[in-house]
Amino acid sequence: AITGIDLKGNSVSLNDFKGKYVLVDFWFAGCSWCRKETPYLLKTYNAFKDKGFGIVGISLDENADKWKEAITALNITWPQMSDLQGWNNAGAKLYGVNSIPATVLVDQEGTIVARNLRGDAIKSKLNELLK
């Protein structure tokens, strides 16, 4: 399973979220397309967080301060993790991520059910899955 460190230096694992649909969001602070996608993620997260859905952000940043500043500026409230290895991030390699923003939606068991959903497509897929 993907593991990383959160903003407080605690270890976080994707296994911590089993039992929910989880959108794994790969991004980094300097990615303007990632920033444009965040308002959609916020709306989706707020609409579905009490219905068996979560988001885990995986930052491809190498600079912890820029990563933290972006999380604050974008009002991101869901868990974040990074290994601060940039494109060498273990999670990105595991899921074959080679461009961002990139998302991977996994089910309660960690099986991939969709990739690269953006904007309202995320809500549509969740409405279908969480009937």
BALO-757963 format. One record per residue (C-alpha): x, y, z negated. Coordinates in steps of 0.001 Angstrom, whole numbers, padded with zeros to 6 digits, always signed. Layout:
XYZ;...
end
This chain:
+000000+000000+000000;+001046+003570+000570;+002498+005236-002495;+003841+008697-003163;+004209+011409-005746;+001498+013944-006491;+002015+017630-007285;+002655+016868-010943;+005264+014228-010165;+002962+011297-010931;+002962+008184-008800;-000138+007780-006602;-001104+004747-004556;-003778+004232-001945;-004714+001173-004027;-005962+003611-006693;-008917+004367-004402;-010101+000846-003582;-013850+000498-003727;-014420+003715-001725;-014210+004762+001867;-011059+006860+001979;-009947+009290+004629;-006156+009374+004673;-005251+012813+005979;-001716+013270+007329;-000651+016924+007493;+002018+019436+006530;+002017+023051+005365;+003309+024564+008604;+000769+022796+010854;-001769+025383+012057;-004114+022694+013476;-004058+020939+010105;-005027+024188+008398;-007896+024725+010841;-009214+021255+010035;-009216+021801+006247;-012581+023660+006043;-014271+020652+007729;-012551+018306+005298;-013683+020442+002342;-017316+020361+003499;-017191+016624+004125;-015472+015913+000814;-018010+017944-001138;-020931+016317+000687;-019774+012710+000200;-017477+012585-002843;-020297+011309-005082;-021412+008709-002521;-018388+006411-002437;-016013+008571-000383;-012644+010120-001087;-009802+011838+000714;-006118+011359+000074;-003787+013873+001652;-000359+012679+002703;+001983+015557+003319;+004785+015274+005833;+006463+018255+004203;+010072+018191+003097;+009779+021298+000919;+007725+020806-002247;+007158+024547-002788;+005659+025070+000692;+003497+021980+000191;+002184+023287-003153;+001576+026793-001750;-000479+025370+001134;-002631+023249-001186;-003407+026318-003286;-004022+028590-000286;-006362+026072+001360;-008267+025264-001882;-007608+021540-001441;-009114+019656-004369;-008621+016005-003380;-005540+013990-004370;-002319+014675-002511;+000863+012680-002220;+004187+012965-000461;+007626+011440-000492;+009004+014731+000928;+010635+012769+003747;+008923+014649+006592;+008364+012470+009658;+010148+009621+007874;+007189+009384+005481;+006546+005720+004704;+002751+006078+005059;+003042+007768+008440;+005296+004965+009636;+002944+002301+008274;-000053+003767+010128;+001898+004686+013273;+001316+008419+012907;+003367+010367+015435;+001378+013603+015673;-000717+015615+013259;-003302+016331+012131;-003988+012628+011943;-006613+010800+009925;-007188+007165+009123;-010506+006108+007576;-010238+002939+005520;-013023+000938+003909;-013327-000277+000320;-010806-003058+000975;-008280-000845+002743;-009150-001983+006283;-008969+000720+008961;-012450+001506+010316;-011643+004662+012329;-008712+006833+013379;-008269+010505+014198;-011753+011659+013290;-011944+015445+013195;-014517+018079+012347;-018110+016869+012335;-017103+013427+013655;-016014+012549+010108;-019486+013378+008728;-021184+011423+011504;-019093+008321+010808;-019733+008560+007056;-023469+008966+007584;-023344+005760+009616;-021240+003851+007062;-022861+005077+003834;-026514+004442+004747;
end
